[in-house]
Amino acid sequence: MSQTSMSRSRRSFSAEFKDELCREVIELSKPISEVAKVYGVGDDSLRRWLSKYRDTHGGSVDNELTLTERARLNQLEREVRELRSETAFLKKAASYFAREPR
């Protein structure tokens, strides 16, 4: 491939565009591959942008939860604990009834 044809295929993106994609990945918890595909950029490019974005913006934005988000997170964590407890109980019950002669 000649030098001129390689340079024509290389695209450049604005800093605002890169930041917007990074925020979509971080704030909406979307997979990198999904966001990259939607916007027509390479997964590796988006990963590099994300790494630079996190370095520039003080690491993970995930630590900056609002009061409402924090309350919702606590509620969901409590619900997960309850569901795990119920699942463990149901496994024991199923095991008990499976051993009992009919």
C-alpha positions, 0 to 999 in steps of 0.5 A: 500500500502506498503512503498516500493511500494509507494517509487517506484512510486515517481519520482524525477526531476532535477532542470533544468527540473523543470525550463524548464517547468516553463519557458514554462508556463511563456514565452509561456503563456501555461496553467499549465495543458497542460504543465503538461500533455505533460511532464507527471507530476502532475498539483499540482507539476508544480504549486509548481515548478512555485511558487518556480521559481517565488520566485527565479527569482524575480517574474513574467518574464512577466514584462521584455518585449522587445521593440518589444513586448511592441510595439506589446502589445500597438498595440493589446491593441489599436486594442481591444479598436477599436473593442470594440467601433465598437461592441458597435456601431453595438449593438446600430445599431442592436437595432435601426433597430430591433425596427423600424417597417417594 
